[in-house]
C-alpha cells in the first residue's frame, strides 16, 4: 500500500495537537479553581492520558471502529491493534482513510477519547477522592465513549442515518456535557456551594494560557478530522478560527450588556465556546456559517450558565453550559448551515436549500446522545457512591484542598 506522505505528516501533527489539549484543559480548569486544587487538576489530566490510552489500544478502538454489530457497537477484531499495526492494509470499512496507515488513524481517534474524558473533570472538581474518580473515568471510557463514537463515526446507526459530526460535537462535547450534568446531580455540591459562596478563580493568566493552548490544539482537532492534507482541512482550519474569534467578541459584548464590563476570563471562555460549537460543522460550513455559529453560540452558553446558577447544581466550571450546550448549538446549526459547496459529500442544510431531513436527523442524534450519556453516567456514578462508602472527600479534606490531601504537594510554596 502506498500512502500519501503529506496526509501522514498532517495527521501526525494533528494527533499531537489534539493531545496537547488535555494538559491545556488542566491549566484552563485549574486557573478557575482554588489554588489548593491546581495540581490536582493537572494530575488528573495525566492520569486520564494514561487510562484512556490503555483502554483505547487494548479494546476501546475496536469497539468504536471495529466492524459493526447491529448498529450498536464494533467487535473485537482490532483488539490490541490486531490487523491495523505496521504494514497492515486499511480495513475495508468506509470510514477508514486510505491515504494514511490505519495505525495512525487509530491514534488520532484515541486523542479524542482522551480529551473527552478530560473535559468531564472540570464539572465534578474538588469533591471525589482520587481513586473513586479514576474508577469512574475508567468505567466511563470503557462503557460509554466507544459506543457513542461507533454510533456517530464508526458505522453505527446514527452514522447510517446520515447525521453529520465533523469533529465531535456530539461524540465529544455533548457526551462530556451530559456526563457532567448527571455526575453533579449524584455527587452534590461542594461545601462552598452549599453555603451559597462563589469561589473566585485563583489564576486567570493560567485560564488564558490554557484557553490559548486549546485554541491552538483545536486546529488539529478540527483540521485533522479531514483525515488528510486537503481543501476540507483548510476549510476546517479557517472556519475554526472565524468561529472562535467571533465568539470571543460576542461573549465580551454579552457580558458588557449584562454586567457593564467585559472580563478577560469571559472572553477566553467565549472563544472556547465558539470552538466547541464549530466542531461538528467545521468541514461542512462556509464563512457565513462560521460567523453565525461564532456569534450565536455564546448567547446559549451564557444563558445556560445563568440557568445553572438559578437551578443550583454545582457544575464547578460550567462544562454542561459550555460544552454540552455549545456542542448542541453546533450540531443543530450544522443541519441548518451545511453546504455541499464546501463538502460535496454532504447534503445542503435547511438554510442552504436542503430539505428538513438533515435537521431532523441532527436533532435525533443530539437527543439520543444526551439521553444515553446522561442515563448511563448517572447509573455509573450512583453505583460508585454505593459501592465505595469513602468515595467523597470529607469536609475537612475539602477545606484543605485536594493538592495536599491527594498528592502531598502544593502548586505554590
N, C-alpha and C positions, 0 to 999 in steps of 0.2 A: 504494500500500500504506500503510495506517495502522498504525503501530506503537504499542505501549504505552509511554508515556513513563516510567512507573515502572519497568518492566522494563529500559528502556535505561539509566536512571540507576543502577540496581543493578548491571547488567553493566559499566558504565563504571568504577564504584567497585571492583568485584571484580577487573577486569583490572589496575587499578593496585595493588591489594592483593597480587595474585599476583606482580607484577613486583618489589615491594619485598622479596619473599622471597629474591631472588637476591643482592643485596648483604648481606642478613641472613645468608645462608649464609656469605658471606665473613667476617663477624665471628664467627659461631658456630665455623667451622672454624679461622680464623686464631688465635683465642684459645687453641685447644687445641695449636697447633704452637709451635715455637721462635719467639722474637721476630724472628729473621732471615728468617722466612717470611711475616710478616703482610701486607706489601704485595703479595707475590707472589700470595697467595690472593685478595686484593681485586682485583688487576689481572686475574686470570683470570676473575672474575665479570663484569668489564666487557667483556673480550674475548668471553665467551660470549654476553652480551646482544647484541653486535654480530653475531657469526657466525650464531647461531641465528635472529635476526630476518631477516637477509638470506636465509638458506636458506628460512625459512618463507614469506615473502611472494613469493618467486620461484617455487618449485615444491613446497616441503615441505607446505604446507596442501593443495594439490591432490592430492598423493599420499596424504595421510592421509584427506581428507574429500571427495575427488572421487568421481564415480560409480564403483561397484565393478567390478573386473575379476577375475572368478573367485574372489572372496572373499579375495584376497591383497593387493591394493593398489588405490588410486584411479588415475585417469588424470590428464592434464594440462589438463583443461577449465578449471580455476581458476588455472592458472599466471599469475604476475604479476597476480593478483587479477582476472583476466578474468571477467566476468559476476557479480562479487559486490561491485563498487565502489559508490560513491554513487548512489543511485537504483535500484539493482538489486533485483529481487524475490527473496525467498528461494528457492533451488533446490527442486525437488520431490523432496526426499530426506527420509526420515522423521526423521533425527537433527538436521536444521537447525531451530532455533527460528523461529517465525513472528511473534513479538512484538517482535523486535529485528532491526536490519539485519544481513544476512549479513557485512558488513564488520566489525562489532563481534564477532560470533561467531568470525570468523577471528582477530582479535587476541587475544581471550580465550584461545582454544586455543593461540595462539602463546606466550603466557606460560607455559603448561605445558611446552612444548618447551624453553624457556629454563631453567626451574628443574630439569628432569630432567637436562639436561647439567651444570648447576652442581653437582648433588649428587655427580656422579662424581669431581670433582677432590679431594674430601677423602680418598678411599681411596688415590689414587696420588700424594699430595703429596710434594714435596721430592726428586723423582728425575728427572723428564723436563725436557729443555730446552724453553723456551717454544715454539719453532717446531714441534717434534715433537708437543708436547701440543696445540697449536692445530690441527694437521693431523689428529690422532687425533679430537679432539672434532668437527671439521667433518665428517669422514667418518662418524662415529657418528650425527650428527643428520641426515645425508643418507640413510644406508642402513638404519638400524635404527629410530629413533623413528617415522618416518611409517608404517612397516609395522605396528608394534605398535599405534599409535593407530588405524590403519584397521581392523585385526582386531577390536579391542575396542569402539571408538566409532564408526567410520566406515562401518558396514555390512558389514564383513568377516566372515569365517567364525565367529569367536568371538562376535561380535555376533549373528549369525544363530542360533547355538546357544542364545542367551538368557542368556549369562553376565552377571553384574552387577558393574559397577565404577563407582560413582557419580562419583568424582573422581580416580581414578588409582592405586589400589592396585597394579594390575598394570602399567598403562601407564607410570607414573612411578616408583614406589618399587621394585617388583620389577625393572624394567628397570635402574634405577641400581645396585641391589644386585648383580644378576647381572653387569653390566658391570664393576663394581669387582672382584668375585671373579676374573673372567677376566683383567683387566688386571694385577692384582697378581701373579698366578701367572706371567705372562710377564715382567714387568719386574723382579721380585725385590725384595729388601729394601733399605732404607736402611742406611747404614753403622752407625748406632746400633743398629738391629735385628739386624744381623749380629753385633754384639758382645754381644747379649743385653741391651742397655740399654733402658730405657723413658723416652722423652722426656717431660718434665713440661710441662703446659700453661703458657704464659708469661703469660696474662692471662685469668683466669677471669671477671672482670667483663665482658670482651668476649664470652665464651661465653654468659653470661646475657643480655646485650644482644641478641646475635644470635638466641638462642632465643626471647626475648620478642617480637622483631620477626617471627620465623617464626610464632609463636602468633597474633599479630595478623593477619598476612597470610593465615593459614590460614582465617580466616572468609570471605575472598573466594575462596580456593581451593576450599573445600567448599560454602559458601553460594552462590557464583556458579555452581556446577555444576548448580544447579536451573534455570539459564537463564532466570530471571525472579524478580521480587519476589513470592513466593508462599509458601504454607504449607510446601512442601518445603524452600525456602530457610531458613525459620525453624527447621524440624526439624534441618536440617543444621548450622546455627549452634549450636543447643542441644546436640546430641549431640557436636559437636566440642569444645565447652567441657567437657562432662562427661568425655569420654574423656581429654582432655589433663590435666585436674586430677586425675582418679583415677590416671592412670598416673604422674604425678609423685610422688604419695603412695606408690603401690605400689613404684616403684623405690627410693625412700628407705627403705622398710621392708625390702625385699630386701637392700639394701646394709647396713643395720644388722644384720640377722640373719646376714649372711655375714661382714662385716668388723668389726662392732661400732661402726660410725659411719655417718653419713648425710652424704654430700658434697653441696655446692651444685651442682657440675657434674653429679653423678649425677641430682639431682632435675630439673634442666632437661633433661637428656638423656632421662629417663623421660617427661617431658611431650611431648617431640618424638616419641618412640616411640608414645605414645598418639595423637598427631595423625596419624602415619603409618598406624597400624592402623585408625583410624576413617575414613580417607579413602575406601576403597571402599564403606563401609557407611553413611555419614552421612545419606543421604537415604532409607535403607531400614530403619533400626532405630529402636526406641523407647528410652526412658530405661534400661530394664533391659539392653538390648543394648549401649548405650554404656558403662554401668557395667562390664559383663562384659568388654568389649573393653579398656577402660582398665585394669582390674585384672589381666588375664591377659597382655596383650601384653608388658609389661616382663619377665615371667618368661622368655619365649622369647628376647628380645633379650639380656637379661643372661646367660643360659646360652650363647647364641651367642658372646658376647664371650669367655667362659671357654674355649669350644671353639676359637675362633680363636687364642687365646694358646697353647693346647696344640699345635695344628697348626703354628703358626709362620709363617703367611703374613702379610705386612705390609700389612694394610688399616689405613692410618695412623690414620683417625678412625672406624673401625668402621661404615662405610657399609653393608657387607654385613649386619652384625648388626642395625643399627637400621632401615635402610630395606628391605633385601631380606627379612629375616626378619619384621620388623614388618608390611610390606605383605602377606606371605604369610599371617600370622595374621589380618589384617583381611579378606583375600579369602575365606579359608576360613570365617571366622566369619560372613561375610555369607550363606553358604549355610546356616548354622545359625540365624541370628537375624533374617533379613529378615522383615518382616511387611507384609502388604497393608493393615493398619490404618493404617500410616504412609503408604504409597505404593500406591495402588490399581492401579498399572500392573504390579506385580510379583507373583510367586507367594510364598507363605509359605515360610520356611526350615524345615528339618527339625524344629527345636525349637518351632516355632510351628504344627505340624500339617501342614506340607507334606510332599511326597514326597522321596525321596533324590535325585531327578533334579537339582535345583538344586545340591546339594552336589557331586554328581558332575561337573557342568559347571564349577563353580568350581575343583575340583581339576584338571580337564583344562586349563582356561585357565592356571592357575598353573604347571603343569608345562611346558606348551608355551612360555610366555613365558620361564620360567627357562632352558629348554634352548636356545631360539633365540638369545636375547640373549647368553647365555654363549658359545655356539659362535661367533657372528658377531663378538663383541667380541674373543675370543681370536684369531680369524683376522686381524682388522684390526690389532690390536696387534702380533702376530707379524710381519706384513708390514712394519709401520713399523720395527721393530727390525732387519729385514733390509735394507730399502731405505735407511735413514738410519744409517750407521755411528756418527754422533755424536749419536744421539737422546737419550742419557743424560748427565746432569751427571757430571763427574769427581769423584773422591773429594775433591779439594781444593775444588772448587766446592760440593759438598755441605757441607763443613765451614764455608765462608764463609757460605753461605746464598743462596737464590735472590733475595732482595731486591736485594742488591748485584750479584750476578753477572748477573742478567737485566734489572734495571731501573736499576741505578746509583743506587738510592735506599734509604733506611733509614726504617723507621717510627719509630725512636727515635734521637734525636741522642745 
